[in-house]
């Protein structure tokens, strides 16, 4: 084995042990209505196994979640997620749409995973239920 290779990795391990590099934790606080919705969403996932396969679909439609973002600075990225599964990186202000499709009456929950640098973003109309059409009313404002 190459001695330089061994020394290089030994140096990295030494650095990590001595300086105890801690990586920042993502933290999200939820209010009471979000907490109730999350509990309902988890219960639905547990019962059905898949939130997109909803037996209450009477229209046979396939629908998407989307909306509009404002306040993202140039060369910054906002990372959002839907139903704790699909993650979407948003690079520009304007409209966005998740790729994942949903049946009628499926729940959705759009939340922020990572704000753009120096900004705090807020989701409006990010919790709801599909009602026979695409939902494009999620508004995200970054300040």
C-alpha positions as CSV (number, residue, x, y, z in Angstrom):
1,X,0.0,0.0,0.0
2,X,1.3,3.4,-0.9
3,X,2.7,5.2,2.2
4,X,1.5,8.6,1.0
5,X,-2.1,7.3,0.8
6,X,-1.9,5.9,4.4
7,X,-0.5,9.2,5.7
8,X,-3.1,11.3,3.9
9,X,-6.0,9.4,5.4
10,X,-4.4,9.2,8.8
11,X,-4.1,13.0,8.7
12,X,-7.8,13.4,7.9
13,X,-8.8,11.1,10.7
14,X,-6.5,13.0,13.1
15,X,-8.0,16.4,12.0
16,X,-11.5,15.1,12.5
17,X,-10.8,13.7,15.9
18,X,-8.9,16.7,17.2
19,X,-11.1,19.4,15.9
20,X,-14.4,17.5,16.2
21,X,-16.0,18.8,13.0
22,X,-19.7,19.1,13.7
23,X,-21.9,19.6,10.7
24,X,-24.9,22.0,11.1
25,X,-28.2,20.4,11.8
26,X,-31.3,21.4,9.9
27,X,-34.1,22.5,12.2
28,X,-37.7,23.2,11.4
29,X,-40.3,24.3,13.9
30,X,-43.9,23.4,13.1
31,X,-47.1,25.0,14.5
32,X,-50.1,23.1,15.8
33,X,-52.0,22.8,12.5
34,X,-48.8,21.6,10.7
35,X,-48.3,19.0,13.5
36,X,-51.9,17.7,13.1
37,X,-51.5,17.5,9.4
38,X,-48.1,15.7,9.7
39,X,-49.7,13.2,12.1
40,X,-52.5,12.6,9.6
41,X,-50.1,12.2,6.7
42,X,-48.0,9.7,8.6
43,X,-51.1,7.7,9.5
44,X,-52.2,7.7,5.9
45,X,-48.8,6.5,4.7
46,X,-48.8,3.8,7.3
47,X,-52.3,2.6,6.4
48,X,-52.0,2.8,2.6
49,X,-48.3,2.3,2.2
50,X,-48.1,5.0,-0.4
51,X,-49.7,8.4,-0.2
52,X,-50.2,8.6,-4.0
53,X,-52.4,5.5,-4.1
54,X,-55.5,6.9,-2.6
55,X,-58.6,4.7,-2.9
56,X,-60.9,7.7,-2.7
57,X,-60.0,8.8,-6.3
58,X,-63.3,8.9,-8.1
59,X,-62.1,11.0,-11.1
60,X,-59.1,8.9,-12.2
61,X,-57.1,12.1,-12.5
62,X,-53.4,12.7,-12.0
63,X,-52.5,16.0,-10.4
64,X,-49.4,18.0,-9.5
65,X,-48.5,20.5,-6.8
66,X,-46.8,23.8,-7.6
67,X,-46.7,27.5,-7.0
68,X,-44.6,30.6,-7.1
69,X,-41.4,31.8,-5.4
70,X,-40.2,35.3,-4.8
71,X,-37.0,36.7,-3.1
72,X,-34.4,34.2,-4.2
73,X,-31.1,36.1,-4.7
74,X,-29.0,35.6,-7.8
75,X,-26.8,32.5,-7.7
76,X,-28.6,31.1,-4.6
77,X,-30.8,28.1,-4.2
78,X,-33.9,27.3,-2.2
79,X,-34.5,23.7,-1.5
80,X,-38.1,22.6,-0.8
81,X,-39.9,19.3,-0.3
82,X,-43.3,17.8,-0.6
83,X,-44.7,15.2,1.8
84,X,-41.2,14.5,3.2
85,X,-40.3,12.7,0.1
86,X,-39.8,14.7,-3.1
87,X,-37.1,17.3,-2.9
88,X,-36.9,20.2,-5.4
89,X,-34.1,22.8,-5.9
90,X,-35.4,26.2,-7.0
91,X,-32.8,28.5,-8.5
92,X,-34.9,31.4,-9.8
93,X,-37.9,33.4,-8.8
94,X,-41.2,32.5,-10.5
95,X,-43.2,29.3,-10.8
96,X,-42.3,25.8,-9.8
97,X,-43.9,22.4,-9.9
98,X,-43.1,19.1,-8.2
99,X,-42.6,16.2,-10.6
100,X,-44.5,13.7,-8.4
101,X,-48.2,13.2,-9.3
102,X,-51.1,12.7,-7.0
103,X,-54.6,11.3,-7.2
104,X,-57.7,13.2,-6.1
105,X,-58.0,13.8,-2.4
106,X,-54.3,13.1,-1.7
107,X,-52.7,15.2,1.0
108,X,-49.8,17.5,0.3
109,X,-47.3,19.3,2.6
110,X,-44.8,21.7,1.1
111,X,-41.9,22.7,3.5
112,X,-38.5,24.4,3.3
113,X,-35.5,22.2,3.6
114,X,-32.8,24.9,3.1
115,X,-33.1,28.6,2.7
116,X,-31.0,30.7,0.3
117,X,-27.9,32.2,2.1
118,X,-28.9,35.2,4.2
119,X,-32.6,34.7,3.6
120,X,-35.6,33.3,5.5
121,X,-38.3,31.8,3.4
122,X,-42.0,31.3,4.4
123,X,-44.4,28.9,2.8
124,X,-48.1,30.0,2.4
125,X,-50.8,27.6,1.3
126,X,-48.4,24.7,1.6
127,X,-50.8,22.3,3.4
128,X,-53.9,20.9,1.8
129,X,-55.6,18.2,-0.2
130,X,-55.9,17.7,-4.0
131,X,-59.4,18.5,-5.2
132,X,-59.9,17.4,-8.8
133,X,-57.2,19.7,-10.3
134,X,-53.5,20.6,-10.1
135,X,-52.8,22.8,-7.1
136,X,-50.7,25.8,-8.1
137,X,-51.4,28.0,-5.1
138,X,-48.3,27.4,-3.0
139,X,-46.6,30.7,-2.3
140,X,-43.0,30.9,-1.0
141,X,-41.6,34.3,0.0
142,X,-38.0,34.8,0.8
143,X,-36.8,37.9,2.7
